[in-house]
Amino acid sequence: MNEILDALRRNLDREIAERTALLELVEHEGKTIQAGDHEELDRTLGRIRDRLAELTPIEGERNDLLERVATILGTTTGPLTLTKIADHVDETQRDGLLAQRDELRRLLRETMNRNRQNQYLLRFASGMVSETLDLLMANPLPTPRKTYGPAGTTGSGERGGALFRAEV
């Protein structure tokens, strides 16, 4: 059992390291959005995708190790969590597992918060771009109050108007 727990602890250490690096990338993503550097944002998103791909096998290994521990402990009700394992191990292992659990929770919470902030920043930035494009695509020259047709008639068929009264 100790060998499996040691392997689980090493796995959790790797996952914590990967998630810490992921959080740093997500924080960099927010700074890049604020700076408006689209090329760096694209590179950062690529690095985030790569980091997430690196996490997948680590999470799979963790799940395999948890299944092995569940088999040894004989637990069959629901998924085995680090908290449940802590009830069955000595104090040293328990303290280490619970510290790793807390660190993973903190990293996940912080990453979720940063992602939410980045979503707001992206929405705001895309809204600003959209409004700027709307402004640029609109007629930038002031439009006269009346439009004139042949022989000084307005679009409504009236004769005269501001042009002929020298009000323009």
DSSP file (Angstrom, degrees, kcal/mol; ACC not computed):
  #  RESIDUE AA STRUCTURE BP1 BP2  ACC     N-H-->O    O-->H-N    N-H-->O    O-->H-N    TCO  KAPPA ALPHA  PHI   PSI    X-CA   Y-CA   Z-CA
    1    1 A M     >        0   0    0      0, 0.0     4,-2.4     0, 0.0     5,-0.2   0.000 360.0 360.0 360.0 -39.9    0.0    0.0    0.0
    2    2 A N  H  >  +     0   0    0      1,-0.2     4,-2.6     2,-0.2     5,-0.2   0.865 360.0  54.6 -62.6 -35.6    2.8    2.4    0.8
    3    3 A E  H  > S+     0   0    0      2,-0.2     4,-2.2     1,-0.2    -1,-0.2   0.921 110.1  46.0 -63.4 -43.0    4.3    2.0   -2.6
    4    4 A I  H  > S+     0   0    0      2,-0.2     4,-2.5     1,-0.2    -2,-0.2   0.906 112.9  49.9 -66.9 -41.2    1.0    2.9   -4.3
    5    5 A L  H  X S+     0   0    0     -4,-2.4     4,-2.6     2,-0.2    -2,-0.2   0.893 110.1  50.7 -64.9 -38.6    0.6    5.9   -2.0
    6    6 A D  H  X S+     0   0    0     -4,-2.6     4,-2.3     2,-0.2    -1,-0.2   0.914 111.2  48.3 -63.4 -41.6    4.1    7.1   -2.7
    7    7 A A  H  X S+     0   0    0     -4,-2.2     4,-2.3     2,-0.2    -2,-0.2   0.890 111.6  50.7 -64.4 -38.7    3.4    6.8   -6.4
    8    8 A L  H  X S+     0   0    0     -4,-2.5     4,-2.6     2,-0.2    -2,-0.2   0.913 109.7  49.8 -64.7 -42.9    0.1    8.7   -5.9
    9    9 A R  H  X S+     0   0    0     -4,-2.6     4,-2.2     2,-0.2    -2,-0.2   0.898 111.4  48.6 -63.8 -41.3    2.0   11.5   -4.0
   10   10 A R  H  X S+     0   0    0     -4,-2.3     4,-2.2     2,-0.2    -1,-0.2   0.909 111.4  50.8 -63.9 -41.4    4.6   11.7   -6.8
   11   11 A N  H  X S+     0   0    0     -4,-2.3     4,-2.5     1,-0.2    -2,-0.2   0.923 109.9  49.3 -60.9 -44.6    1.8   11.9   -9.3
   12   12 A L  H  X S+     0   0    0     -4,-2.6     4,-2.7     1,-0.2    -1,-0.2   0.877 108.1  54.2 -64.7 -37.5    0.1   14.7   -7.3
   13   13 A D  H  X S+     0   0    0     -4,-2.2     4,-2.2     2,-0.2    -1,-0.2   0.915 110.0  47.1 -61.4 -42.3    3.4   16.6   -7.2
   14   14 A R  H  X S+     0   0    0     -4,-2.2     4,-2.6     2,-0.2    -2,-0.2   0.912 112.3  49.7 -64.7 -41.9    3.6   16.4  -11.0
   15   15 A E  H  X S+     0   0    0     -4,-2.5     4,-2.8     2,-0.2     5,-0.2   0.910 110.0  50.5 -64.7 -40.8    0.0   17.5  -11.3
   16   16 A I  H  X S+     0   0    0     -4,-2.7     4,-2.2     2,-0.2    -1,-0.2   0.919 111.1  49.1 -61.9 -43.0    0.6   20.4   -9.0
   17   17 A A  H  X S+     0   0    0     -4,-2.2     4,-2.1     2,-0.2    -2,-0.2   0.921 113.3  46.6 -62.6 -43.7    3.6   21.5  -10.9
   18   18 A E  H  X S+     0   0    0     -4,-2.6     4,-2.3     1,-0.2    -2,-0.2   0.909 113.4  48.1 -65.2 -42.4    1.7   21.3  -14.2
   19   19 A R  H  X S+     0   0    0     -4,-2.8     4,-2.5     2,-0.2    -1,-0.2   0.836 109.1  53.7 -70.0 -31.7   -1.3   23.2  -12.9
   20   20 A T  H  X S+     0   0    0     -4,-2.2     4,-2.1    -5,-0.2    -1,-0.2   0.928 110.7  46.6 -65.1 -44.4    1.0   25.9  -11.4
   21   21 A A  H  X S+     0   0    0     -4,-2.1     4,-1.9     2,-0.2    -2,-0.2   0.885 111.7  52.1 -63.4 -38.5    2.6   26.3  -14.9
   22   22 A L  H  X S+     0   0    0     -4,-2.3     4,-2.4     2,-0.2    -2,-0.2   0.917 107.5  51.6 -63.5 -43.8   -0.9   26.4  -16.4
   23   23 A L  H  X S+     0   0    0     -4,-2.5     4,-2.4     1,-0.2    -2,-0.2   0.902 107.7  52.5 -60.7 -41.0   -2.0   29.1  -14.0
   24   24 A E  H  X S+     0   0    0     -4,-2.1     4,-2.2     1,-0.2    -1,-0.2   0.897 109.9  48.9 -61.6 -39.8    1.0   31.2  -14.9
   25   25 A L  H  X S+     0   0    0     -4,-1.9     4,-2.4     2,-0.2    -2,-0.2   0.899 110.0  50.8 -66.1 -40.0    0.1   30.8  -18.6
   26   26 A V  H  X S+     0   0    0     -4,-2.4     4,-1.8     2,-0.2    -2,-0.2   0.887 110.4  49.6 -66.1 -38.1   -3.5   31.9  -17.9
   27   27 A E  H  X S+     0   0    0     -4,-2.4     4,-1.9     2,-0.2    -1,-0.2   0.909 110.9  49.7 -64.9 -40.8   -2.3   34.9  -16.0
   28   28 A H  H  X S+     0   0    0     -4,-2.2     4,-2.4     1,-0.2    -2,-0.2   0.878 105.6  58.2 -63.5 -37.2    0.0   35.8  -18.9
   29   29 A E  H  X S+     0   0    0     -4,-2.4     4,-2.4     1,-0.2    -1,-0.2   0.920 105.4  49.6 -58.0 -44.4   -3.0   35.3  -21.2
   30   30 A G  H  X S+     0   0    0     -4,-1.8     4,-2.3     1,-0.2    -1,-0.2   0.913 111.0  48.3 -62.2 -43.3   -4.9   38.0  -19.2
   31   31 A K  H  X S+     0   0    0     -4,-1.9     4,-2.0     1,-0.2    -1,-0.2   0.875 111.4  51.3 -64.1 -36.4   -1.9   40.4  -19.5
   32   32 A T  H  X>S+     0   0    0     -4,-2.4     5,-1.6     2,-0.2     4,-1.2   0.886 108.7  50.4 -68.8 -38.9   -1.7   39.7  -23.2
   33   33 A I  H ><5S+     0   0    0     -4,-2.4     3,-0.5     1,-0.2    -2,-0.2   0.936 111.1  49.1 -62.7 -45.1   -5.4   40.5  -23.7
   34   34 A Q  H 3<5S+     0   0    0     -4,-2.3    -2,-0.2     1,-0.2    -1,-0.2   0.871 111.2  49.6 -63.0 -36.2   -5.0   43.7  -21.8
   35   35 A A  H 3<5S-     0   0    0     -4,-2.0    -1,-0.2    -5,-0.2    -2,-0.2   0.702 106.0-130.8 -75.4 -18.5   -2.0   44.7  -23.9
   36   36 A G  T <<5 +     0   0    0     -4,-1.2     2,-1.2    -3,-0.5    -3,-0.2   0.733  52.5 152.2  75.6  21.9   -3.9   43.9  -27.1
   37   37 A D     >< +     0   0    0     -5,-1.6     4,-2.1     1,-0.2    -1,-0.2  -0.710  18.4 178.9 -89.2  93.2   -1.1   41.7  -28.5
   38   38 A H  H  > S+     0   0    0     -2,-1.2     4,-2.1     1,-0.2    -1,-0.2   0.840  76.9  52.7 -67.8 -35.4   -3.0   39.3  -30.7
   39   39 A E  H  > S+     0   0    0      2,-0.2     4,-2.0     1,-0.2    -1,-0.2   0.922 112.0  45.0 -68.1 -42.9    0.0   37.4  -31.9
   40   40 A E  H  > S+     0   0    0      2,-0.2     4,-2.8     1,-0.2    -2,-0.2   0.867 110.6  55.6 -67.4 -35.4    1.3   36.7  -28.4
   41   41 A L  H  X S+     0   0    0     -4,-2.1     4,-2.6     2,-0.2    -2,-0.2   0.918 106.9  49.7 -61.5 -42.6   -2.2   35.8  -27.3
   42   42 A D  H  X S+     0   0    0     -4,-2.1     4,-1.7     2,-0.2    -2,-0.2   0.915 112.6  46.9 -62.4 -43.2   -2.3   33.2  -30.1
   43   43 A R  H  X S+     0   0    0     -4,-2.0     4,-2.1     2,-0.2    -2,-0.2   0.905 112.1  50.8 -64.7 -40.9    1.1   31.8  -29.0
   44   44 A T  H  X S+     0   0    0     -4,-2.8     4,-2.3     1,-0.2    -2,-0.2   0.907 108.2  51.6 -64.8 -42.1   -0.1   31.8  -25.3
   45   45 A L  H  X S+     0   0    0     -4,-2.6     4,-2.3     1,-0.2    -1,-0.2   0.875 108.5  52.6 -63.2 -35.8   -3.3   29.9  -26.2
   46   46 A G  H  X S+     0   0    0     -4,-1.7     4,-2.2     2,-0.2    -1,-0.2   0.906 109.4  48.4 -63.9 -41.5   -1.2   27.3  -28.0
   47   47 A R  H  X S+     0   0    0     -4,-2.1     4,-2.4     2,-0.2    -2,-0.2   0.866 109.7  52.7 -67.5 -34.6    1.0   26.9  -25.0
   48   48 A I  H  X S+     0   0    0     -4,-2.3     4,-2.5     2,-0.2    -2,-0.2   0.927 108.8  49.8 -64.9 -44.0   -2.1   26.5  -22.8
   49   49 A R  H  X S+     0   0    0     -4,-2.3     4,-2.0     1,-0.2    -2,-0.2   0.916 111.6  49.2 -59.3 -43.1   -3.4   23.8  -25.1
   50   50 A D  H  X S+     0   0    0     -4,-2.2     4,-1.8     2,-0.2    -1,-0.2   0.909 110.7  49.7 -62.5 -42.5   -0.1   22.0  -24.9
   51   51 A R  H  X S+     0   0    0     -4,-2.4     4,-1.3     1,-0.2    -2,-0.2   0.898 110.0  50.6 -65.4 -40.4   -0.1   22.2  -21.1
   52   52 A L  H  X S+     0   0    0     -4,-2.5     4,-1.2     1,-0.2    -1,-0.2   0.882 108.3  53.0 -64.2 -37.2   -3.6   20.8  -20.9
   53   53 A A  H  < S+     0   0    0     -4,-2.0    -1,-0.2     1,-0.2    -2,-0.2   0.860 107.0  52.5 -65.7 -34.3   -2.5   17.9  -23.2
   54   54 A E  H  X S+     0   0    0     -4,-1.8     4,-0.7     1,-0.2    -1,-0.2   0.786 105.5  55.7 -71.0 -26.5    0.3   17.2  -20.8
   55   55 A L  H  X S+     0   0    0     -4,-1.3     4,-2.7     1,-0.2     5,-0.2   0.795  91.2  74.3 -74.5 -28.5   -2.1   17.1  -17.9
   56   56 A T  H  X S+     0   0    0     -4,-1.2     4,-2.2     1,-0.2    -1,-0.2   0.914  98.3  42.0 -57.0 -51.0   -4.3   14.4  -19.5
   57   57 A P  H  > S+     0   0    0      0, 0.0     4,-2.5     0, 0.0    -1,-0.2   0.855 113.4  54.6 -67.1 -30.6   -2.0   11.4  -18.9
   58   58 A I  H  X S+     0   0    0     -4,-0.7     4,-2.3     2,-0.2    -2,-0.2   0.926 109.8  46.4 -65.4 -43.6   -1.1   12.6  -15.4
   59   59 A E  H  X S+     0   0    0     -4,-2.7     4,-2.3     2,-0.2    -1,-0.2   0.889 111.6  52.2 -64.7 -38.8   -4.8   12.7  -14.5
   60   60 A G  H  X S+     0   0    0     -4,-2.2     4,-2.2    -5,-0.2    -2,-0.2   0.912 109.5  48.8 -63.0 -42.4   -5.2    9.3  -16.1
   61   61 A E  H  X S+     0   0    0     -4,-2.5     4,-2.5     2,-0.2    -2,-0.2   0.906 109.8  52.6 -63.2 -41.0   -2.4    7.9  -14.0
   62   62 A R  H  X S+     0   0    0     -4,-2.3     4,-2.5     1,-0.2    -2,-0.2   0.918 108.8  49.6 -60.4 -43.6   -3.9    9.4  -10.9
   63   63 A N  H  X S+     0   0    0     -4,-2.3     4,-2.2     2,-0.2    -1,-0.2   0.900 110.4  50.6 -63.3 -40.3   -7.2    7.8  -11.6
   64   64 A D  H  X S+     0   0    0     -4,-2.2     4,-2.0     2,-0.2    -2,-0.2   0.924 111.5  47.9 -61.8 -44.0   -5.5    4.4  -12.1
   65   65 A L  H  X S+     0   0    0     -4,-2.5     4,-2.3     1,-0.2    -2,-0.2   0.888 109.9  52.4 -64.9 -38.8   -3.7    4.8   -8.8
   66   66 A L  H  X S+     0   0    0     -4,-2.5     4,-2.6     1,-0.2    -1,-0.2   0.892 108.1  51.5 -64.2 -38.7   -6.9    5.8   -7.0
   67   67 A E  H  X S+     0   0    0     -4,-2.2     4,-2.2     2,-0.2    -2,-0.2   0.906 109.4  50.1 -63.4 -40.8   -8.6    2.6   -8.4
   68   68 A R  H  X S+     0   0    0     -4,-2.0     4,-2.1     2,-0.2    -2,-0.2   0.910 111.9  47.2 -64.0 -42.0   -5.7    0.5   -7.1
   69   69 A V  H  X S+     0   0    0     -4,-2.3     4,-2.8     2,-0.2     5,-0.2   0.908 110.5  52.9 -65.0 -41.1   -6.0    2.1   -3.7
   70   70 A A  H  X>S+     0   0    0     -4,-2.6     5,-1.7     1,-0.2     4,-1.4   0.893 108.5  50.6 -61.0 -39.6   -9.8    1.6   -3.7
   71   71 A T  H  <5S+     0   0    0     -4,-2.2    -1,-0.2     2,-0.2    -2,-0.2   0.924 112.0  46.6 -63.9 -44.4   -9.3   -2.1   -4.5
   72   72 A I  H  <5S+     0   0    0     -4,-2.1    -2,-0.2     1,-0.2    -1,-0.2   0.904 116.6  44.0 -64.3 -41.2   -6.8   -2.4   -1.6
   73   73 A L  H  <5S-     0   0    0     -4,-2.8    -1,-0.2    -5,-0.1    -2,-0.2   0.654 106.7-128.7 -79.4 -14.3   -9.1   -0.6    0.8
   74   74 A G  T  <5 +     0   0    0     -4,-1.4     2,-0.4     1,-0.2    -3,-0.2   0.766  51.4 155.5  74.0  25.5  -12.1   -2.5   -0.4
   75   75 A T      < +     0   0    0     -5,-1.7    -1,-0.2    -6,-0.2    -2,-0.1  -0.726  12.8 161.2 -88.0 132.7  -14.2    0.7   -1.1
   76   76 A T        +     0   0    0     -2,-0.4     2,-0.8     3,-0.1    -1,-0.1   0.436  43.9  97.0-126.2  -5.7  -16.9    0.3   -3.6
   77   77 A T  S    S-     0   0    0      2,-0.0    -1,-0.0     0, 0.0    -2,-0.0  -0.792  93.4 -39.1 -95.8 113.1  -19.2    3.3   -2.9
   78   78 A G  S    S-     0   0    0     -2,-0.8     2,-0.1     2,-0.1    -3,-0.0   0.152  97.3 -35.5  66.0 175.6  -18.6    6.3   -5.1
   79   79 A P        -     0   0    0      0, 0.0     2,-0.5     0, 0.0    -3,-0.1  -0.372  63.3-115.3 -69.4 146.4  -15.2    7.6   -6.3
   80   80 A L        -     0   0    0     -5,-0.1     2,-0.2    -2,-0.1   -10,-0.1  -0.720  36.4-166.8 -84.7 125.8  -12.3    7.4   -4.0
   81   81 A T     >  -     0   0    0     -2,-0.5     4,-2.2     1,-0.1     5,-0.2  -0.652  35.6-109.9-108.6 166.6  -11.1   10.8   -3.0
   82   82 A L  H  > S+     0   0    0     -2,-0.2     4,-2.2     1,-0.2     5,-0.1   0.852 120.0  56.6 -62.6 -33.5   -7.9   12.0   -1.3
   83   83 A T  H  > S+     0   0    0      2,-0.2     4,-0.8     1,-0.2    -1,-0.2   0.909 107.2  47.6 -64.5 -42.1  -10.0   12.8    1.8
   84   84 A K  H >4 S+     0   0    0      1,-0.2     3,-0.6     2,-0.2     4,-0.3   0.893 111.3  50.7 -66.4 -38.9  -11.4    9.2    2.0
   85   85 A I  H >< S+     0   0    0     -4,-2.2     3,-2.4     1,-0.2     4,-0.4   0.901 101.3  63.1 -64.0 -39.3   -7.9    7.8    1.6
   86   86 A A  H >< S+     0   0    0     -4,-2.2     3,-0.7     1,-0.3    -1,-0.2   0.773  94.6  61.5 -58.9 -26.1   -6.6   10.1    4.4
   87   87 A D  T << S+     0   0    0     -4,-0.8    -1,-0.3    -3,-0.6    -2,-0.2   0.679 107.7  44.4 -71.6 -16.2   -9.0    8.2    6.8
   88   88 A H  T <  S+     0   0    0     -3,-2.4     2,-0.2    -4,-0.3    -1,-0.2   0.326 103.0  71.3-112.5   6.2   -7.1    5.0    6.1
   89   89 A V  S <  S-     0   0    0     -3,-0.7     0, 0.0    -4,-0.4     0, 0.0  -0.723  86.3 -85.4-121.6 170.3   -3.4    6.0    6.3
   90   90 A D     >  -     0   0    0     -2,-0.2     4,-2.7     1,-0.1     5,-0.2  -0.180  48.2 -98.8 -70.3 169.6   -1.0    7.0    8.9
   91   91 A E  H  > S+     0   0    0      1,-0.2     4,-2.7     2,-0.2     5,-0.2   0.845 120.0  52.1 -61.8 -39.0   -0.7   10.6   10.1
   92   92 A T  H  > S+     0   0    0      2,-0.2     4,-2.0     1,-0.2    -1,-0.2   0.948 113.9  42.8 -64.2 -48.8    2.3   11.5    8.0
   93   93 A Q  H  > S+     0   0    0      1,-0.2     4,-2.8     2,-0.2     5,-0.2   0.914 114.3  52.8 -62.4 -41.8    0.7   10.2    4.8
   94   94 A R  H  X S+     0   0    0     -4,-2.7     4,-2.9     1,-0.2     5,-0.3   0.938 108.8  48.2 -61.0 -48.1   -2.6   11.8    5.7
   95   95 A D  H  X S+     0   0    0     -4,-2.7     4,-2.1     1,-0.2    -1,-0.2   0.910 114.0  47.2 -60.8 -41.7   -1.0   15.3    6.3
   96   96 A G  H  X S+     0   0    0     -4,-2.0     4,-2.3    -5,-0.2    -1,-0.2   0.926 113.3  47.5 -65.3 -45.0    0.8   15.1    3.0
   97   97 A L  H  X S+     0   0    0     -4,-2.8     4,-2.7     1,-0.2    -2,-0.2   0.919 113.3  47.9 -62.4 -44.1   -2.2   13.9    1.0
   98   98 A L  H  X S+     0   0    0     -4,-2.9     4,-2.5    -5,-0.2    -1,-0.2   0.866 110.5  51.7 -68.5 -34.3   -4.4   16.6    2.5
   99   99 A A  H  X S+     0   0    0     -4,-2.1     4,-2.2    -5,-0.3    -1,-0.2   0.915 112.2  46.4 -65.5 -41.8   -1.8   19.3    1.8
  100  100 A Q  H  X S+     0   0    0     -4,-2.3     4,-2.7     2,-0.2    -2,-0.2   0.909 111.3  52.3 -65.8 -41.8   -1.6   18.2   -1.8
  101  101 A R  H  X S+     0   0    0     -4,-2.7     4,-2.5     1,-0.2    -2,-0.2   0.936 110.8  47.6 -57.7 -46.9   -5.4   18.1   -2.0
  102  102 A D  H  X S+     0   0    0     -4,-2.5     4,-2.4     1,-0.2    -1,-0.2   0.893 111.6  49.9 -63.7 -40.0   -5.7   21.7   -0.7
  103  103 A E  H  X S+     0   0    0     -4,-2.2     4,-2.6     2,-0.2    -1,-0.2   0.912 111.1  49.2 -66.0 -41.8   -3.0   22.9   -3.1
  104  104 A L  H  X S+     0   0    0     -4,-2.7     4,-2.7     2,-0.2     5,-0.2   0.926 111.5  49.5 -62.2 -43.8   -4.8   21.3   -6.1
  105  105 A R  H  X S+     0   0    0     -4,-2.5     4,-2.7    -5,-0.2     5,-0.2   0.920 111.1  49.6 -60.5 -43.8   -8.1   22.9   -5.0
  106  106 A R  H  X S+     0   0    0     -4,-2.4     4,-2.8     1,-0.2     5,-0.2   0.927 112.3  47.5 -61.7 -45.1   -6.4   26.3   -4.6
  107  107 A L  H  X S+     0   0    0     -4,-2.6     4,-2.6     2,-0.2    -2,-0.2   0.913 113.2  47.9 -63.5 -42.8   -4.8   26.0   -8.1
  108  108 A L  H  X S+     0   0    0     -4,-2.7     4,-2.5     2,-0.2    -2,-0.2   0.926 113.6  47.4 -64.0 -44.2   -8.1   24.9   -9.7
  109  109 A R  H  X S+     0   0    0     -4,-2.7     4,-2.3    -5,-0.2    -2,-0.2   0.932 114.1  46.7 -62.3 -46.3  -10.0   27.7   -8.0
  110  110 A E  H  X S+     0   0    0     -4,-2.8     4,-2.5     2,-0.2    -2,-0.2   0.897 112.3  50.2 -64.3 -41.1   -7.5   30.3   -9.0
  111  111 A T  H  X S+     0   0    0     -4,-2.6     4,-2.6    -5,-0.2    -1,-0.2   0.913 110.5  50.0 -64.0 -42.1   -7.3   29.0  -12.6
  112  112 A M  H  X S+     0   0    0     -4,-2.5     4,-2.3     2,-0.2    -2,-0.2   0.914 111.5  48.8 -62.4 -42.1  -11.1   29.1  -12.9
  113  113 A N  H  X S+     0   0    0     -4,-2.3     4,-2.4     2,-0.2    -2,-0.2   0.924 112.5  47.5 -63.7 -44.1  -11.2   32.7  -11.5
  114  114 A R  H  X S+     0   0    0     -4,-2.5     4,-2.7     2,-0.2    -2,-0.2   0.896 110.8  52.0 -64.5 -39.9   -8.5   33.8  -13.9
  115  115 A N  H  X S+     0   0    0     -4,-2.6     4,-2.3     2,-0.2    -1,-0.2   0.916 109.4  49.9 -61.6 -42.2  -10.3   32.1  -16.8
  116  116 A R  H  X S+     0   0    0     -4,-2.3     4,-2.0     2,-0.2    -2,-0.2   0.920 111.4  48.6 -62.9 -43.5  -13.5   34.0  -15.9
  117  117 A Q  H  X S+     0   0    0     -4,-2.4     4,-2.6     1,-0.2    -2,-0.2   0.912 110.7  50.9 -61.9 -42.3  -11.6   37.3  -15.8
  118  118 A N  H  X S+     0   0    0     -4,-2.7     4,-2.7     1,-0.2    -1,-0.2   0.873 106.9  54.3 -64.9 -35.9  -10.0   36.6  -19.2
  119  119 A Q  H  X S+     0   0    0     -4,-2.3     4,-2.6     2,-0.2    -1,-0.2   0.931 109.8  47.2 -61.9 -44.1  -13.4   35.8  -20.6
  120  120 A Y  H  X S+     0   0    0     -4,-2.0     4,-2.7     2,-0.2    -2,-0.2   0.918 112.0  50.4 -62.7 -42.9  -14.7   39.2  -19.4
  121  121 A L  H  X S+     0   0    0     -4,-2.6     4,-3.0     2,-0.2    -2,-0.2   0.921 111.5  48.0 -61.1 -43.4  -11.6   40.9  -20.8
  122  122 A L  H  X S+     0   0    0     -4,-2.7     4,-3.0     2,-0.2     5,-0.2   0.915 112.0  49.0 -64.5 -42.1  -12.1   39.2  -24.2
  123  123 A R  H  X S+     0   0    0     -4,-2.6     4,-2.3     2,-0.2    -2,-0.2   0.931 113.8  46.6 -61.7 -44.3  -15.8   40.1  -24.3
  124  124 A F  H  X S+     0   0    0     -4,-2.7     4,-2.3     2,-0.2    -2,-0.2   0.932 114.2  47.3 -62.5 -46.5  -14.9   43.7  -23.5
  125  125 A A  H  X S+     0   0    0     -4,-3.0     4,-2.3     1,-0.2    -2,-0.2   0.913 113.2  47.5 -63.5 -43.1  -12.1   43.8  -26.0
  126  126 A S  H  X S+     0   0    0     -4,-3.0     4,-2.6     1,-0.2    -1,-0.2   0.864 110.8  52.9 -68.7 -33.2  -14.2   42.3  -28.8
  127  127 A G  H  X S+     0   0    0     -4,-2.3     4,-2.7    -5,-0.2    -2,-0.2   0.905 109.3  48.9 -64.4 -40.9  -17.1   44.7  -27.9
  128  128 A M  H  X S+     0   0    0     -4,-2.3     4,-2.5     2,-0.2    -2,-0.2   0.914 112.2  48.1 -64.4 -42.2  -14.7   47.6  -28.3
  129  129 A V  H  X S+     0   0    0     -4,-2.3     4,-2.7     2,-0.2    -2,-0.2   0.926 112.3  49.7 -62.6 -44.3  -13.4   46.3  -31.6
  130  130 A S  H  X S+     0   0    0     -4,-2.6     4,-2.5     1,-0.2    -2,-0.2   0.922 112.3  46.5 -61.8 -44.9  -17.0   45.8  -32.8
  131  131 A E  H  X S+     0   0    0     -4,-2.7     4,-2.4     2,-0.2    -1,-0.2   0.891 112.0  51.3 -65.2 -38.7  -18.0   49.3  -31.7
  132  132 A T  H  X S+     0   0    0     -4,-2.5     4,-2.7     2,-0.2    -2,-0.2   0.923 111.2  47.7 -64.1 -43.4  -14.9   50.8  -33.4
  133  133 A L  H  X S+     0   0    0     -4,-2.7     4,-2.7     2,-0.2     5,-0.2   0.909 110.5  52.1 -63.7 -41.3  -15.7   48.9  -36.6
  134  134 A D  H  X S+     0   0    0     -4,-2.5     4,-1.3     1,-0.2    -1,-0.2   0.920 111.7  47.2 -59.3 -42.5  -19.3   50.1  -36.5
  135  135 A L  H  < S+     0   0    0     -4,-2.4    -2,-0.2     1,-0.2     3,-0.2   0.919 114.0  46.4 -65.2 -43.7  -18.1   53.7  -36.1
  136  136 A L  H  < S+     0   0    0     -4,-2.7    -2,-0.2     1,-0.2    -1,-0.2   0.850 113.2  49.3 -68.2 -33.8  -15.6   53.4  -38.9
  137  137 A M  H  < S+     0   0    0     -4,-2.7    -1,-0.2    -5,-0.2    -2,-0.2   0.691  95.7  88.5 -80.6 -18.1  -18.1   51.7  -41.2
  138  138 A A  S  < S-     0   0    0     -4,-1.3     3,-0.0    -5,-0.2    -3,-0.0  -0.288 103.3 -81.1 -72.4 166.5  -20.8   54.4  -40.5
  139  139 A N        -     0   0    0      1,-0.2    -1,-0.1     2,-0.0     4,-0.1  -0.585  43.0-166.0 -70.7 108.4  -20.9   57.5  -42.7
  140  140 A P        +     0   0    0      0, 0.0    -1,-0.2     0, 0.0    -2,-0.1   0.662  64.2  81.1 -74.9 -14.1  -18.1   59.6  -41.1
  141  141 A L  S    S-     0   0    0      1,-0.1     2,-0.1    -3,-0.0    -2,-0.0  -0.716  91.8-106.2 -92.7 141.4  -19.2   62.9  -42.9
  142  142 A P        -     0   0    0      0, 0.0    -1,-0.1     0, 0.0     0, 0.0  -0.385  33.7-131.3 -64.5 141.4  -22.1   64.9  -41.5
  143  143 A T        -     0   0    0     -4,-0.1     4,-0.1     1,-0.1    -4,-0.0  -0.772  20.9-114.7 -95.6 136.5  -25.3   64.5  -43.6
  144  144 A P        -     0   0    0      0, 0.0    -1,-0.1     0, 0.0     3,-0.0  -0.268  23.8-116.4 -65.6 158.1  -27.2   67.6  -44.6
  145  145 A R  S    S+     0   0    0      1,-0.1     2,-0.4     2,-0.0    -2,-0.0   0.858  99.2  27.5 -64.3 -34.6  -30.7   68.1  -43.2
  146  146 A K  S    S-     0   0    0      8,-0.0     2,-0.4     9,-0.0    -1,-0.1  -0.963  74.3-138.4-129.3 146.2  -32.2   67.9  -46.6
  147  147 A T        -     0   0    0     -2,-0.4     8,-1.8    -4,-0.1     2,-0.4  -0.831  22.6-140.6-101.3 144.5  -31.1   66.1  -49.8
  148  148 A Y  B     -A  154   0A   0     -2,-0.4     6,-0.3     6,-0.3     3,-0.1  -0.830  15.0-170.0-112.2 143.4  -31.4   68.0  -53.1
  149  149 A G    >   -     0   0    0      4,-6.5     3,-1.1    -2,-0.4     4,-0.2  -0.216  49.9 -34.6-107.3-160.2  -32.5   66.7  -56.4
  150  150 A P  G >  S+     0   0    0      0, 0.0     3,-1.4     0, 0.0    -1,-0.3  -0.284 125.8  10.9 -61.9 144.9  -32.4   68.3  -59.9
  151  151 A A  G 3  S-     0   0    0      1,-0.3    -2,-0.0    -3,-0.1     0, 0.0   0.783 133.1 -61.1  58.8  32.0  -33.1   72.0  -60.2
  152  152 A G  G <  S+     0   0    0     -3,-1.1     8,-0.9     1,-0.2     2,-0.3   0.637  93.3 145.1  77.9  13.8  -32.9   72.5  -56.4
  153  153 A T  B <   -B  159   0B   0     -3,-1.4    -4,-6.5     6,-0.2    -1,-0.2  -0.628  43.9-130.4 -85.3 146.2  -35.7   70.3  -55.4
  154  154 A T  B >   -A  148   0A   0      4,-2.8     3,-2.2    -6,-0.3    -6,-0.3  -0.384  32.3 -96.9 -84.7 171.2  -35.4   68.3  -52.2
  155  155 A G  T 3  S+     0   0    0     -8,-1.8    -7,-0.1     1,-0.3    -1,-0.1   0.767 126.1  55.8 -59.1 -25.1  -36.1   64.6  -51.9
  156  156 A S  T 3  S-     0   0    0     -9,-0.3    -1,-0.3     2,-0.1     3,-0.1   0.437 122.3-105.1 -89.9   2.5  -39.6   65.4  -50.7
  157  157 A G  S <  S+     0   0    0     -3,-2.2    -2,-0.1     1,-0.3     2,-0.1   0.457  74.5 139.7  92.5  -0.6  -40.3   67.5  -53.8
  158  158 A E        -     0   0    0     -5,-0.1    -4,-2.8     1,-0.1     2,-0.3  -0.419  47.1-131.0 -75.4 153.8  -40.0   70.9  -52.0
  159  159 A R  B     +B  153   0B   0     -6,-0.2     2,-0.3    -2,-0.1    -6,-0.2  -0.803  69.0   5.2-102.6 147.9  -38.3   73.8  -53.7
  160  160 A G        +     0   0    0     -8,-0.9     3,-0.2    -2,-0.3     2,-0.2  -0.656  66.3 163.0  89.1-137.4  -35.7   75.8  -52.1
  161  161 A G     >  -     0   0    0     -2,-0.3     4,-1.3     1,-0.2     3,-0.3  -0.625  61.9 -38.2 109.7-171.3  -34.4   74.9  -48.7
  162  162 A A  T  4>S+     0   0    0      1,-0.2     5,-2.7    -2,-0.2     6,-0.6   0.831 130.9  58.2 -61.6 -35.8  -31.3   75.9  -46.7
  163  163 A L  T >45S+     0   0    0     -3,-0.2     3,-0.9     1,-0.2    -1,-0.2   0.913 109.7  43.0 -62.8 -42.4  -29.0   75.8  -49.7
  164  164 A F  T 345S+     0   0    0     -3,-0.3    -1,-0.2     1,-0.2    -2,-0.2   0.696 111.0  53.8 -80.8 -17.9  -31.0   78.4  -51.5
  165  165 A R  T 3<5S-     0   0    0     -4,-1.3    -1,-0.2    -3,-0.1    -2,-0.2   0.352 113.4-117.2 -92.7   5.4  -31.5   80.7  -48.5
  166  166 A A  T < 5S+     0   0    0     -3,-0.9    -3,-0.2    -4,-0.3    -2,-0.1   0.821  77.1 129.8  63.7  33.9  -27.7   80.7  -48.0
  167  167 A E      <       0   0    0     -5,-2.7    -4,-0.2     1,-0.2    -5,-0.1   0.469 360.0 360.0 -92.9  -2.7  -28.1   79.0  -44.6
  168  168 A V              0   0    0     -6,-0.6    -1,-0.2    -5,-0.2    -5,-0.1   0.464 360.0 360.0 -89.1 360.0  -25.4   76.4  -45.4
